[in-house]
Amino acid sequence: MRMGKVSPAALTVLVAAMAAGCSGGSGAGADKGQNDAGKSKPAEPSQEPVELTLHGTMSGFTEDFMKAHFGTYIEKKFPNVKLKFLPTMVVEGAPRNTTTYLAAGQKFDLLNAPSGSTPGSVLENGLQIDLTPYVKKYNFDLNRIEPSALEIQRKFANGGVYGIPFTTNTLVLFYNKDLFSKFGVPLPTSSSTWDDLSEAIKKLSRTEAGVAYRGFTATYWHMFLLNQRSVPGQDAKTYKALYTNDAYKKEMEFITGLFKIPGNDWTTNPSIAQMVDSFVKGTSAMYVGLDNTWQLYKFPKELNWDMIRLPERKEAPGTGPQTYPNYMYVTNMSANKDTAFQVIASLASEEFQTYYTKQGYLPILKDNANLLKQFGADVPELTGKNKDIMWPKLAAPTEVTKYQSIDLKYEQQLFADIVTGKKDINTALRDAAEAHDKDIAAQLSK
């Protein structure tokens, strides 16, 4: 992993070798128009000094986090590249996010966003470009990418590719071993079902010595987005809400039911921050979130936690949650698109994928069995932790539309209205569907 200073001559060899590695040797990619490697060699990027501005749209991707987890790697791989980081954060009470950066005239070369945030951060702001010409120019082998991550891009880009995935996430169940021991409840296992968890939540939700303990909290909108039954909230063609159909109602009843168990219920609108904070502070026994939650929220050393794969749904036997790939995008604002593409292509290389998997992140390559064996190998915090967190079979991905952010807004409102008892489930579903569709109609009329 560690690289010393590289001479200009050696650098040329290094970059050429990297490009060949991205092409998988054969140069034959999933893109039907991709160049035949036997007829042409991949182009080589310029070695002129370049500064690339990278905007991270996820709140946990601070400047230090981005530097440590992929910035240092990129700058060693490309000594001519200097990265400038623009994280999403709050400064003196004022948000700094995609919208505010753009309003201030800021430009990005690269933008990082998971699939669920892509519509709001990339598509609604018109920042996308089809990378197919660069895939061809540099003989980047799309066949090496996990197929569902690529299929999501195909749907975003009407058959093209806007972004290259560099990792994926899955939903896992984190649990506090000390609270289970304190209240005499058996620990959850990889064979636990949601019915098992519901019983445990009832036993773990209590008040002891003036402290209110919750049996379960979660990033509930990820539970909607990545649900194990592949139930969508929005029609992929008409963009209308699907909230009032039977499948969606059943999904909403399942998720909200976990938060209506006595002692685990809410009288005010719960935020995701409250949910994860409860687990981090040791007052929630279980938490469902993305597998990298422990890194993003810096679980304290005194928290005696472990994790297992998401419990099985009886309606979807043997099936885990949907995949949640994280992409790097080259924006149409960039004046250095070739270099920017080479940078994000390097993150799908075997070298980076090995490094990143050892750091505790799930690989994005299709052939990942050997990589998964190395998951978290270089992370002291994962020593002794369960690392078997991926289901062999994942739920089919629901289509993420360009108006996904509208869907998520109303799904979160639905959750709050039902959990707090503000509305019964049928009224909440009907009202949300009507408001959602009016919002969509306004967008389509622009």
The 8 nearest C-alpha neighbors of each residue, nearest first, counted from 0:
[[1, 2, 354, 350, 72, 351, 75, 353],
 [2, 0, 3, 75, 72, 71, 76, 4],
 [3, 1, 0, 75, 4, 5, 76, 72],
 [2, 4, 5, 1, 75, 6, 0, 76],
 [5, 3, 6, 2, 78, 75, 10, 7],
 [4, 6, 10, 9, 3, 7, 78, 2],
 [5, 7, 9, 8, 10, 4, 11, 78],
 [8, 6, 10, 9, 11, 5, 46, 12],
 [9, 7, 10, 11, 6, 12, 5, 13],
 [10, 8, 6, 12, 11, 7, 13, 5],
 [9, 11, 13, 7, 8, 12, 5, 6],
 [12, 10, 14, 8, 9, 13, 15, 7],
 [11, 13, 9, 15, 10, 14, 16, 8],
 [14, 12, 10, 16, 11, 15, 9, 17],
 [15, 13, 17, 11, 16, 12, 10, 18],
 [16, 14, 18, 12, 17, 13, 11, 19],
 [17, 15, 19, 13, 14, 18, 12, 20],
 [18, 16, 14, 20, 15, 19, 13, 21],
 [17, 19, 15, 21, 20, 16, 14, 22],
 [18, 20, 16, 22, 17, 21, 24, 15],
 [21, 19, 17, 23, 22, 18, 16, 24],
 [22, 20, 18, 139, 23, 19, 348, 140],
 [21, 23, 140, 139, 26, 19, 20, 138],
 [22, 24, 20, 21, 25, 140, 26, 19],
 [25, 23, 22, 26, 19, 20, 21, 36],
 [24, 26, 27, 23, 36, 22, 37, 140],
 [25, 27, 36, 22, 138, 24, 140, 35],
 [28, 26, 25, 35, 140, 36, 33, 29],
 [29, 27, 140, 141, 142, 30, 33, 26],
 [28, 30, 142, 141, 31, 140, 27, 33],
 [31, 29, 33, 28, 32, 141, 131, 134],
 [30, 32, 33, 29, 28, 34, 27, 135],
 [33, 31, 30, 34, 135, 131, 28, 29],
 [32, 34, 135, 30, 31, 28, 35, 27],
 [35, 33, 135, 36, 138, 32, 39, 26],
 [34, 36, 37, 38, 26, 27, 33, 39],
 [37, 35, 26, 39, 38, 34, 40, 25],
 [36, 38, 35, 39, 40, 26, 25, 34],
 [39, 37, 36, 35, 40, 34, 26, 41],
 [40, 38, 36, 37, 41, 35, 34, 42],
 [39, 41, 36, 42, 38, 37, 138, 137],
 [42, 40, 137, 138, 136, 43, 39, 18],
 [43, 41, 137, 136, 40, 44, 138, 18],
 [42, 44, 41, 15, 45, 14, 137, 18],
 [45, 43, 338, 46, 337, 42, 341, 14],
 [46, 44, 47, 43, 338, 337, 48, 79],
 [45, 47, 79, 48, 44, 11, 49, 7],
 [46, 48, 45, 49, 79, 80, 44, 338],
 [49, 47, 79, 80, 46, 50, 81, 78],
 [48, 50, 80, 79, 81, 47, 51, 335],
 [51, 49, 81, 82, 80, 52, 48, 83],
 [52, 50, 82, 108, 83, 81, 53, 49],
 [51, 53, 83, 107, 108, 82, 84, 109],
 [54, 52, 109, 84, 110, 107, 83, 85],
 [55, 53, 85, 110, 86, 84, 111, 109],
 [54, 56, 86, 111, 57, 110, 60, 87],
 [57, 55, 87, 112, 111, 54, 58, 86],
 [58, 56, 60, 59, 55, 87, 112, 86],
 [59, 57, 87, 60, 88, 56, 61, 86],
 [58, 60, 295, 57, 61, 296, 64, 87],
 [61, 59, 57, 58, 64, 65, 55, 86],
 [62, 60, 64, 86, 63, 59, 65, 58],
 [61, 63, 65, 64, 84, 86, 66, 60],
 [64, 62, 66, 61, 65, 67, 60, 68],
 [63, 65, 61, 67, 62, 66, 60, 68],
 [66, 64, 62, 68, 67, 63, 70, 69],
 [67, 65, 70, 63, 64, 71, 68, 69],
 [66, 68, 64, 65, 69, 71, 63, 70],
 [67, 69, 65, 66, 64, 70, 71, 72],
 [68, 70, 72, 71, 65, 66, 67, 73],
 [71, 69, 66, 73, 72, 65, 67, 68],
 [72, 70, 74, 73, 66, 69, 67, 75],
 [71, 73, 69, 75, 70, 74, 76, 68],
 [74, 72, 76, 70, 75, 71, 77, 69],
 [73, 75, 77, 71, 78, 76, 72, 80],
 [76, 74, 72, 73, 77, 78, 71, 2],
 [75, 77, 73, 74, 72, 78, 14, 13],
 [78, 76, 74, 79, 75, 80, 73, 342],
 [79, 77, 74, 80, 75, 76, 5, 81],
 [78, 80, 48, 77, 46, 49, 47, 81],
 [81, 79, 49, 78, 77, 50, 74, 48],
 [80, 82, 50, 49, 51, 74, 79, 83],
 [83, 81, 51, 50, 52, 84, 80, 53],
 [82, 84, 52, 53, 51, 81, 85, 50],
 [85, 83, 53, 62, 52, 54, 86, 82],
 [86, 84, 54, 53, 55, 87, 83, 62],
 [87, 85, 55, 61, 54, 62, 88, 84],
 [86, 88, 96, 58, 95, 56, 55, 57],
 [87, 89, 95, 94, 86, 58, 90, 96],
 [88, 90, 94, 93, 95, 92, 91, 87],
 [91, 89, 93, 92, 94, 88, 95, 87],
 [92, 90, 93, 89, 94, 88, 95, 87],
 [91, 93, 90, 89, 94, 88, 95, 96],
 [92, 94, 90, 89, 91, 95, 88, 99],
 [95, 93, 89, 88, 96, 90, 92, 99],
 [96, 94, 88, 87, 99, 89, 100, 93],
 [95, 97, 87, 99, 98, 100, 94, 88],
 [96, 98, 100, 99, 101, 120, 56, 95],
 [99, 97, 101, 96, 100, 102, 95, 120],
 [98, 100, 102, 96, 101, 97, 95, 103],
 [101, 99, 103, 105, 97, 102, 98, 96],
 [100, 102, 104, 105, 103, 98, 99, 97],
 [103, 101, 99, 104, 100, 98, 105, 97],
 [102, 104, 100, 101, 105, 99, 98, 106],
 [105, 103, 101, 102, 106, 100, 99, 107],
 [104, 106, 101, 100, 103, 107, 102, 99],
 [107, 105, 332, 104, 108, 101, 333, 52],
 [106, 108, 52, 109, 53, 332, 54, 333],
 [109, 107, 333, 52, 330, 51, 329, 53],
 [110, 108, 53, 329, 328, 107, 330, 52],
 [109, 111, 54, 328, 53, 327, 55, 112],
 [110, 112, 327, 55, 326, 56, 328, 54],
 [113, 111, 326, 117, 56, 325, 116, 110],
 [114, 112, 325, 116, 115, 326, 324, 117],
 [113, 115, 117, 116, 324, 325, 323, 112],
 [114, 116, 113, 117, 399, 118, 403, 224],
 [117, 115, 113, 114, 119, 118, 112, 120],
 [116, 118, 121, 114, 120, 119, 112, 115],
 [119, 117, 401, 122, 121, 116, 120, 123],
 [120, 118, 123, 117, 116, 404, 121, 122],
 [119, 121, 117, 118, 116, 97, 122, 124],
 [122, 120, 117, 126, 124, 118, 123, 119],
 [121, 123, 118, 125, 124, 119, 401, 126],
 [122, 124, 119, 125, 121, 118, 120, 401],
 [123, 125, 122, 121, 126, 120, 119, 98],
 [126, 124, 122, 123, 127, 121, 331, 128],
 [127, 125, 330, 121, 331, 124, 122, 128],
 [128, 126, 330, 125, 331, 161, 121, 122],
 [129, 127, 331, 161, 130, 330, 126, 329],
 [128, 130, 161, 160, 131, 159, 127, 156],
 [129, 131, 133, 160, 132, 161, 128, 134],
 [130, 132, 134, 133, 129, 160, 159, 135],
 [133, 131, 135, 134, 130, 136, 129, 33],
 [134, 132, 136, 135, 130, 131, 137, 340],
 [135, 133, 131, 139, 132, 137, 136, 138],
 [136, 134, 33, 138, 132, 133, 34, 137],
 [135, 137, 133, 134, 138, 41, 42, 132],
 [136, 138, 41, 42, 139, 135, 134, 133],
 [139, 137, 135, 26, 22, 41, 134, 136],
 [138, 140, 22, 134, 21, 137, 141, 135],
 [141, 139, 28, 22, 142, 23, 143, 26],
 [140, 142, 28, 29, 143, 144, 139, 30],
 [143, 141, 29, 28, 140, 144, 146, 27],
 [142, 144, 141, 365, 364, 140, 145, 366],
 [145, 143, 364, 365, 142, 141, 146, 363],
 [144, 146, 365, 364, 148, 363, 147, 143],
 [147, 145, 149, 148, 144, 150, 365, 142],
 [146, 148, 150, 149, 145, 151, 396, 322],
 [149, 147, 151, 146, 150, 145, 324, 152],
 [148, 150, 152, 146, 147, 151, 153, 144],
 [151, 149, 147, 153, 152, 148, 146, 154],
 [152, 150, 154, 148, 149, 153, 147, 155],
 [151, 153, 155, 149, 150, 154, 160, 156],
 [154, 152, 158, 150, 156, 159, 151, 155],
 [153, 155, 157, 151, 152, 156, 158, 150],
 [156, 154, 152, 153, 157, 151, 400, 401],
 [155, 157, 159, 153, 158, 154, 160, 152],
 [158, 156, 154, 153, 159, 155, 152, 160],
 [159, 157, 153, 156, 154, 160, 152, 155],
 [158, 160, 156, 153, 157, 129, 131, 161],
 [161, 159, 129, 152, 130, 156, 162, 153],
 [162, 160, 129, 130, 128, 127, 156, 328],
 [161, 163, 328, 327, 326, 160, 164, 329],
 [162, 164, 326, 327, 165, 343, 328, 344],
 [165, 163, 326, 325, 166, 327, 324, 162],
 [164, 166, 347, 346, 363, 326, 325, 163],
 [167, 165, 363, 362, 325, 361, 164, 324],
 [166, 168, 324, 323, 325, 361, 363, 362],
 [169, 167, 323, 324, 289, 290, 322, 361],
 [168, 170, 289, 290, 322, 323, 171, 320],
 [169, 171, 289, 288, 290, 309, 320, 287],
 [172, 170, 309, 308, 290, 287, 288, 307],
 [171, 173, 287, 307, 306, 309, 286, 308],
 [174, 172, 306, 286, 285, 305, 287, 171],
 [173, 175, 285, 304, 284, 305, 306, 176],
 [176, 174, 304, 284, 177, 178, 303, 285],
 [175, 177, 179, 178, 304, 303, 174, 180],
 [178, 176, 180, 179, 175, 181, 303, 304],
 [179, 177, 181, 180, 176, 175, 284, 182],
 [178, 180, 184, 176, 177, 182, 181, 183],
 [179, 181, 183, 177, 178, 182, 176, 184],
 [182, 180, 178, 179, 183, 177, 184, 176],
 [183, 181, 179, 180, 184, 178, 203, 202],
 [184, 182, 180, 181, 179, 185, 178, 202],
 [183, 185, 179, 182, 180, 186, 199, 202],
 [186, 184, 187, 179, 183, 180, 199, 188],
 [185, 187, 179, 184, 188, 176, 180, 174],
 [188, 186, 191, 185, 189, 196, 307, 190],
 [189, 187, 191, 190, 186, 307, 308, 310],
 [188, 190, 191, 307, 308, 310, 187, 309],
 [189, 191, 188, 192, 310, 311, 187, 308],
 [192, 190, 188, 189, 310, 187, 195, 193],
 [193, 191, 310, 311, 195, 194, 196, 190],
 [192, 194, 196, 195, 310, 197, 312, 311],
 [193, 195, 197, 192, 196, 198, 191, 312],
 [196, 194, 192, 193, 198, 197, 191, 199],
 [197, 195, 193, 199, 198, 194, 200, 192],
 [196, 198, 200, 194, 199, 195, 193, 201],
 [197, 199, 201, 196, 195, 200, 194, 202],
 [198, 200, 196, 202, 201, 197, 203, 195],
 [201, 199, 214, 197, 203, 202, 198, 204],
 [200, 202, 198, 199, 204, 203, 197, 260],
 [203, 201, 199, 200, 204, 198, 184, 205],
 [202, 204, 214, 200, 201, 205, 199, 213],
 [205, 203, 213, 214, 262, 212, 201, 263],
 [206, 204, 212, 262, 211, 203, 207, 213],
 [205, 207, 211, 210, 212, 209, 208, 204],
 [206, 208, 210, 209, 205, 211, 212, 204],
 [209, 207, 210, 206, 211, 205, 212, 282],
 [208, 210, 207, 206, 211, 212, 205, 282],
 [209, 211, 207, 206, 208, 212, 282, 205],
 [212, 210, 206, 205, 209, 207, 213, 282],
 [213, 211, 282, 205, 204, 283, 206, 210],
 [214, 212, 204, 283, 263, 215, 282, 284],
 [213, 215, 200, 204, 203, 284, 283, 285],
 [216, 214, 285, 213, 286, 283, 284, 200],
 [215, 217, 286, 274, 285, 283, 287, 275],
 [218, 216, 287, 286, 219, 274, 288, 215],
 [217, 219, 288, 271, 221, 220, 287, 222],
 [218, 220, 222, 217, 221, 223, 271, 254],
 [219, 221, 223, 222, 218, 224, 411, 407],
 [222, 220, 224, 223, 219, 218, 225, 288],
 [221, 223, 219, 220, 226, 225, 224, 218],
 [224, 222, 220, 226, 221, 225, 219, 250],
 [223, 225, 221, 222, 226, 220, 115, 231],
 [226, 224, 321, 222, 320, 223, 221, 227],
 [227, 225, 223, 222, 228, 320, 229, 224],
 [226, 228, 320, 394, 229, 319, 321, 225],
 [227, 229, 230, 226, 315, 394, 314, 320],
 [230, 228, 227, 226, 397, 395, 394, 231],
 [229, 231, 228, 247, 246, 226, 232, 397],
 [232, 230, 233, 397, 229, 241, 234, 247],
 [231, 233, 241, 240, 242, 406, 230, 247],
 [232, 234, 240, 241, 238, 231, 239, 235],
 [235, 233, 238, 239, 236, 237, 240, 241],
 [234, 236, 238, 400, 237, 233, 398, 399],
 [237, 235, 234, 238, 239, 400, 233, 398],
 [236, 238, 239, 234, 235, 233, 240, 439],
 [239, 237, 234, 235, 233, 236, 240, 439],
 [240, 238, 234, 237, 436, 233, 241, 439],
 [241, 239, 233, 432, 242, 232, 234, 436],
 [242, 240, 232, 233, 243, 244, 234, 239],
 [241, 243, 240, 247, 428, 244, 232, 432],
 [242, 244, 241, 428, 429, 248, 245, 247],
 [245, 243, 247, 246, 242, 241, 248, 249],
 [244, 246, 248, 247, 249, 243, 242, 250],
 [247, 245, 249, 248, 244, 250, 230, 243],
 [246, 248, 250, 249, 242, 245, 244, 251],
 [249, 247, 245, 251, 250, 246, 252, 244],
 [248, 250, 252, 246, 247, 251, 245, 253],
 [251, 249, 247, 253, 248, 252, 254, 246],
 [252, 250, 248, 254, 253, 249, 255, 247],
 [251, 253, 249, 255, 250, 254, 256, 248],
 [254, 252, 250, 256, 251, 255, 249, 257],
 [255, 253, 251, 256, 252, 257, 250, 258],
 [254, 256, 258, 257, 252, 253, 418, 251],
 [255, 257, 259, 253, 258, 254, 252, 260],
 [256, 258, 255, 259, 254, 260, 253, 197],
 [259, 257, 264, 255, 256, 263, 260, 418],
 [258, 260, 264, 256, 257, 261, 263, 418],
 [259, 261, 263, 258, 264, 257, 262, 201],
 [262, 260, 263, 264, 259, 201, 204, 258],
 [261, 263, 204, 264, 205, 260, 213, 201],
 [262, 264, 213, 260, 261, 258, 204, 214],
 [265, 263, 259, 258, 262, 260, 261, 266],
 [266, 264, 419, 267, 418, 263, 269, 258],
 [265, 267, 419, 268, 264, 420, 418, 269],
 [268, 266, 265, 419, 269, 415, 418, 420],
 [267, 269, 415, 270, 419, 266, 265, 416],
 [270, 268, 267, 273, 271, 265, 415, 274],
 [269, 271, 273, 272, 274, 268, 218, 275],
 [270, 272, 274, 273, 218, 275, 269, 217],
 [271, 273, 270, 274, 275, 276, 269, 277],
 [274, 272, 276, 270, 271, 275, 277, 269],
 [273, 275, 271, 216, 272, 277, 276, 217],
 [274, 276, 278, 277, 272, 273, 279, 271],
 [277, 275, 279, 273, 278, 274, 272, 280],
 [276, 278, 282, 283, 280, 275, 274, 279],
 [277, 279, 283, 281, 275, 276, 280, 282],
 [280, 278, 276, 281, 277, 298, 275, 299],
 [281, 279, 277, 278, 282, 276, 283, 302],
 [280, 282, 278, 279, 283, 277, 302, 284],
 [283, 281, 212, 277, 278, 280, 213, 284],
 [284, 282, 278, 213, 277, 214, 285, 281],
 [283, 285, 214, 175, 174, 178, 215, 213],
 [286, 284, 174, 215, 173, 283, 214, 216],
 [285, 287, 216, 217, 173, 215, 172, 288],
 [288, 286, 217, 172, 171, 173, 218, 170],
 [287, 289, 170, 218, 171, 217, 286, 290],
 [288, 290, 170, 291, 292, 169, 168, 171],
 [289, 291, 292, 171, 169, 170, 168, 288],
 [292, 290, 293, 294, 289, 295, 360, 168],
 [293, 291, 295, 294, 289, 290, 296, 288],
 [292, 294, 298, 291, 297, 296, 295, 290],
 [295, 293, 297, 292, 291, 296, 298, 59],
 [294, 296, 59, 292, 297, 293, 291, 60],
 [295, 297, 294, 293, 292, 298, 59, 279],
 [298, 296, 294, 293, 295, 299, 292, 279],
 [297, 299, 293, 296, 279, 300, 302, 294],
 [300, 298, 301, 302, 297, 279, 280, 303],
 [299, 301, 302, 298, 303, 380, 297, 304],
 [302, 300, 299, 303, 298, 304, 281, 280],
 [303, 301, 300, 299, 304, 298, 281, 175],
 [304, 302, 176, 175, 301, 177, 305, 300],
 [305, 303, 175, 174, 176, 302, 173, 306],
 [304, 306, 174, 384, 173, 385, 175, 303],
 [307, 305, 173, 172, 174, 385, 171, 308],
 [308, 306, 172, 388, 189, 171, 309, 385],
 [307, 309, 388, 171, 189, 172, 389, 310],
 [308, 310, 171, 172, 170, 307, 311, 319],
 [311, 309, 192, 191, 193, 308, 312, 189],
 [310, 312, 192, 193, 316, 313, 309, 317],
 [313, 311, 315, 314, 316, 193, 192, 310],
 [312, 314, 315, 316, 311, 192, 193, 317],
 [315, 313, 312, 316, 228, 311, 227, 318],
 [314, 316, 312, 313, 318, 228, 317, 227],
 [317, 315, 313, 318, 312, 314, 311, 319],
 [316, 318, 315, 311, 392, 319, 390, 312],
 [319, 317, 392, 393, 316, 315, 394, 227],
 [318, 320, 393, 390, 227, 394, 392, 309],
 [321, 319, 227, 394, 225, 226, 393, 322],
 [320, 322, 394, 225, 396, 393, 395, 227],
 [321, 323, 169, 324, 168, 320, 167, 396],
 [324, 322, 168, 167, 114, 169, 321, 325],
 [325, 323, 167, 113, 114, 148, 166, 168],
 [324, 326, 113, 164, 166, 167, 112, 165],
 [327, 325, 164, 163, 112, 162, 113, 111],
 [326, 328, 111, 162, 163, 110, 164, 343],
 [329, 327, 162, 110, 109, 330, 111, 326],
 [328, 330, 109, 108, 339, 340, 110, 336],
 [331, 329, 126, 332, 127, 108, 333, 109],
 [330, 332, 126, 333, 128, 127, 329, 108],
 [333, 331, 330, 106, 107, 108, 334, 126],
 [334, 332, 108, 335, 331, 336, 330, 107],
 [333, 335, 336, 332, 108, 331, 337, 339],
 [336, 334, 333, 338, 337, 339, 108, 49],
 [335, 337, 339, 338, 333, 340, 334, 329],
 [338, 336, 340, 339, 335, 341, 44, 133],
 [337, 339, 341, 340, 336, 335, 44, 342],
 [338, 340, 336, 342, 337, 341, 335, 329],
 [341, 339, 337, 343, 342, 338, 336, 344],
 [342, 340, 344, 338, 339, 343, 345, 337],
 [341, 343, 339, 340, 345, 344, 338, 73],
 [342, 344, 340, 346, 345, 341, 327, 339],
 [345, 343, 341, 346, 342, 347, 340, 21],
 [344, 346, 348, 342, 343, 347, 341, 21],
 [347, 345, 343, 344, 348, 351, 165, 352],
 [346, 348, 345, 165, 344, 352, 349, 351],
 [349, 347, 345, 350, 351, 346, 21, 352],
 [348, 350, 352, 351, 353, 347, 20, 21],
 [351, 349, 348, 353, 352, 354, 0, 346],
 [352, 350, 354, 353, 348, 346, 349, 355],
 [351, 353, 349, 355, 354, 350, 362, 356],
 [354, 352, 356, 350, 351, 355, 349, 370],
 [353, 355, 351, 357, 352, 356, 350, 358],
 [356, 354, 358, 352, 357, 353, 360, 351],
 [357, 355, 360, 374, 359, 358, 353, 354],
 [356, 358, 375, 376, 374, 377, 354, 359],
 [359, 357, 355, 375, 356, 377, 378, 360],
 [358, 360, 375, 356, 357, 374, 355, 378],
 [361, 359, 356, 355, 358, 362, 166, 291],
 [360, 362, 167, 356, 166, 168, 363, 359],
 [363, 361, 166, 364, 352, 356, 167, 360],
 [362, 364, 166, 145, 167, 165, 144, 365],
 [365, 363, 144, 145, 366, 143, 367, 362],
 [364, 366, 145, 144, 143, 367, 363, 146],
 [367, 365, 364, 368, 143, 145, 369, 370],
 [366, 368, 370, 369, 364, 365, 371, 362],
 [369, 367, 371, 370, 366, 372, 365, 373],
 [370, 368, 372, 371, 367, 373, 366, 353],
 [369, 371, 367, 373, 372, 368, 353, 356],
 [372, 370, 374, 373, 368, 369, 367, 356],
 [371, 373, 369, 370, 374, 368, 376, 367],
 [374, 372, 371, 370, 376, 357, 375, 356],
 [375, 373, 357, 356, 371, 359, 376, 372],
 [376, 374, 359, 357, 358, 378, 377, 381],
 [375, 377, 357, 373, 374, 378, 358, 359],
 [378, 376, 357, 375, 358, 379, 359, 374],
 [377, 379, 375, 380, 381, 376, 358, 359],
 [378, 380, 382, 381, 377, 376, 375, 383],
 [381, 379, 378, 382, 384, 300, 383, 375],
 [382, 380, 384, 379, 378, 383, 375, 376],
 [383, 381, 379, 384, 380, 378, 376, 375],
 [382, 384, 381, 385, 380, 305, 386, 379],
 [383, 385, 381, 382, 305, 386, 306, 380],
 [384, 386, 387, 306, 305, 307, 383, 388],
 [387, 385, 388, 384, 374, 307, 306, 375],
 [386, 388, 385, 389, 308, 307, 390, 189],
 [387, 389, 308, 307, 386, 390, 171, 385],
 [390, 388, 387, 308, 391, 169, 319, 392],
 [389, 391, 319, 392, 393, 388, 318, 308],
 [392, 390, 389, 393, 319, 318, 317, 388],
 [393, 391, 390, 318, 319, 394, 317, 389],
 [392, 394, 319, 318, 321, 320, 390, 395],
 [395, 393, 321, 320, 227, 319, 318, 229],
 [394, 396, 229, 321, 393, 397, 147, 228],
 [397, 395, 321, 394, 398, 229, 322, 147],
 [396, 398, 229, 231, 399, 395, 230, 321],
 [397, 399, 400, 396, 235, 151, 154, 231],
 [398, 400, 403, 397, 115, 401, 151, 114],
 [401, 399, 403, 402, 235, 398, 118, 155],
 [400, 402, 118, 403, 122, 399, 123, 155],
 [403, 401, 400, 404, 405, 118, 406, 238],
 [404, 402, 406, 400, 405, 401, 399, 118],
 [403, 405, 407, 406, 402, 119, 408, 118],
 [406, 404, 408, 403, 407, 402, 409, 435],
 [405, 407, 403, 404, 408, 409, 410, 233],
 [406, 408, 410, 404, 405, 409, 411, 403],
 [409, 407, 405, 411, 406, 410, 404, 412],
 [408, 410, 412, 411, 406, 407, 413, 431],
 [409, 411, 413, 407, 412, 408, 406, 414],
 [412, 410, 414, 409, 413, 408, 407, 415],
 [411, 413, 409, 415, 410, 414, 416, 408],
 [414, 412, 410, 416, 411, 415, 427, 409],
 [413, 415, 411, 412, 417, 416, 418, 410],
 [414, 416, 412, 268, 418, 413, 417, 419],
 [417, 415, 421, 413, 422, 414, 419, 418],
 [416, 418, 420, 414, 415, 419, 422, 424],
 [419, 417, 415, 420, 416, 414, 255, 259],
 [418, 420, 266, 421, 265, 417, 416, 267],
 [421, 419, 417, 422, 418, 416, 423, 266],
 [420, 422, 416, 419, 417, 423, 418, 415],
 [423, 421, 420, 416, 427, 417, 426, 424],
 [422, 424, 426, 425, 427, 417, 420, 421],
 [423, 425, 427, 426, 417, 428, 422, 252],
 [426, 424, 428, 427, 423, 429, 243, 422],
 [425, 427, 429, 428, 423, 424, 430, 422],
 [428, 426, 424, 430, 425, 429, 422, 413],
 [429, 427, 425, 431, 426, 430, 242, 243],
 [428, 430, 426, 432, 431, 427, 425, 243],
 [431, 429, 433, 427, 432, 428, 426, 434],
 [430, 432, 434, 428, 433, 429, 435, 427],
 [433, 431, 435, 429, 240, 430, 434, 242],
 [432, 434, 430, 436, 431, 435, 429, 437],
 [433, 435, 431, 437, 436, 432, 430, 438],
 [436, 434, 432, 438, 433, 437, 431, 439],
 [435, 437, 439, 438, 433, 434, 239, 440],
 [438, 436, 440, 434, 439, 435, 441, 433],
 [437, 439, 435, 441, 436, 440, 434, 442],
 [438, 440, 436, 442, 441, 437, 443, 435],
 [441, 439, 437, 443, 442, 438, 436, 444],
 [440, 442, 438, 444, 439, 443, 437, 445],
 [443, 441, 439, 440, 444, 445, 438, 437],
 [442, 444, 440, 441, 445, 439, 438, 238],
 [445, 443, 441, 442, 440, 439, 438, 437],
 [444, 443, 442, 441, 440, 439, 438, 123]]
